[in-house]
Amino acid sequence: DKGHYRHYMAKEIHEQPEVVGRTLAHYLDLASGTVRLPFAFDFDARALSRVTISACGTAFYAGLLARYWLERFARLSVDIDIASEFRYREAPLPERGLMIVVSQSGETADTLAALRYARAHGQHVLSIVNVETSTIARESDTVALTLAGPEIGVASTKAFTCQLAVFACLALALGRARGVLTEEREKELVAELIATPGLMAQVLKDEARIEPVARDVARASSVLYLGRGPSYPLALEGALKLKELSYIHAEGYAAGELKHGPIALIDFSIPVVVLAPHDASLEKTVSNLQEVAARGGHLILVGPNSAKVAAAADLAGFIEMPETAAGAFAALVYALPAQLLAYHVSVFMGKDVDQPRNLAKSVTVE
Ligand code: F6R
């Protein structure tokens, strides 16, 4: 049931404050403002040397983003690869290591094969899944559920932000278990996490401002997305959403990688969407934005007003984000404008939003 929404995707985008809030409540103790996982680690978190992550598509991007959190908050190095590559790489895995697989459906063939490879090589497998009865959930040692509810739209939206919510809690729990995160810091970070659903709701309330930007993007035949730090995987995800839904060619790049090649593409016919939350890398991202501006690029900034002021550049579009959507977990909030932009471009172009051509909701064949 789509309720009053035109598409399942719109409904699912709008459900995010609620389902992310619900997912956070499942992994946090809201009263004390600390992490409380609904399962115990039945592996020795202190003895872990690294974590392996594998998944496909959007779920892979959630893992790529989580790497920043796992390294920073749990001091764990992360080896991550798409499942179709990982399953055949013959990767050596650490003794009694931890493998995390991520899947909305829990039925993705390549992700299941990656899980089986890891189990066969002595890993403890933790899966982040949305379907409790799925094959991946059944074959895992530990199941971390995303409480996103059924996702009908083929393009993943709410499952993605719920995966991020679970990963964030997991990174903090591992940081605590490994003795590398103080309780005080944990509480500060949990407070930032708890703020994200409200910030998401704020972004959704201002959805109308995305439409003119979408009309502009719909005219392009190619679009670049740039981000740094956790916004880099988000740039990849934003580009994937746009490709899937509008069939416009799009690529995501790490902002700092621009000058190593892609900057040759810059001209006014290619919109460049810059994801610039107020985090530790904002200043660097702004200087990359200015490099694009200096070459006559077609800039669309997604960021707080302070980023716009700092950029002091000619912008073709600006999606203003709340100034308070900042810090370590800003990606949960910045996922929304990326989804909404792709959605509105697709609607504007008259494409089939919920059932893009050539795509299936669950890829159970290799
Ligand atoms: C993109 C999308 C796909 C899936 C991928 C993995 O919008 O939906 O990239 O994320 O096929 O699917 P799951 O998460 O079911 O394993």
Boltz pocket constraint, residues with backbone or C-beta under 6 A from the ligand:
constraints:
  - pocket:
      binder: B
      contacts: [[A, 56], [A, 57], [A, 58], [A, 59], [A, 60], [A, 102], [A, 103], [A, 104], [A, 105], [A, 106], [A, 107], [A, 108], [A, 111], [A, 154], [A, 155], [A, 156], [A, 157], [A, 240], [A, 241], [A, 244], [A, 360], [A, 361], [A, 362], [A, 363]]
      max_distance: 6.0
